[in-house]
């Protein structure tokens, strides 16, 4: 067999990747908290906070999100040598590759539930891993892709507020 593979639609629930055992994340909570931090750092609004729903009545606007996809694909190269394939890794041959994909939708609503802004993030990245480089980076790209997507989203939201300030009073 030239390689082995793993495809996970829920990497948070998987246990065995190319070079890590587990990816410790709670997507619905961790991404929501990261979004609140991103909003806070953007200085678009006077105050932002993460809530599980209890303080919703105190908010002027509510940002919700829906995770459409959080996917991991990995391949371990064994060079048709099965368990002996890793011998090539010692001499610098690639150990495998990892691919991460994240897709989600965001909606900003006013207190009445009217959608004022929406945004979609859909990013995919992959890396090649060697025994001496990038091992342990199987899922590392998720964070960077999310941060890049949120930077784009905040720029677009700020533009929307400038274009239509009447919606955000």
Secondary structure as UniProt FT lines:
FT   STRAND          3..8
FT   HELIX           11..13
FT   HELIX           27..42
FT   TURN            54..55
FT   HELIX           56..58
FT   STRAND          61..77
FT   TURN            79..80
FT   HELIX           82..84
FT   TURN            85..86
FT   HELIX           87..90
FT   TURN            91..92
FT   STRAND          96..110
FT   TURN            111..112
FT   STRAND          115..130
FT   TURN            131..132
FT   TURN            135..136
FT   TURN            138..140
FT   HELIX           141..163
FT   HELIX           165..168
//
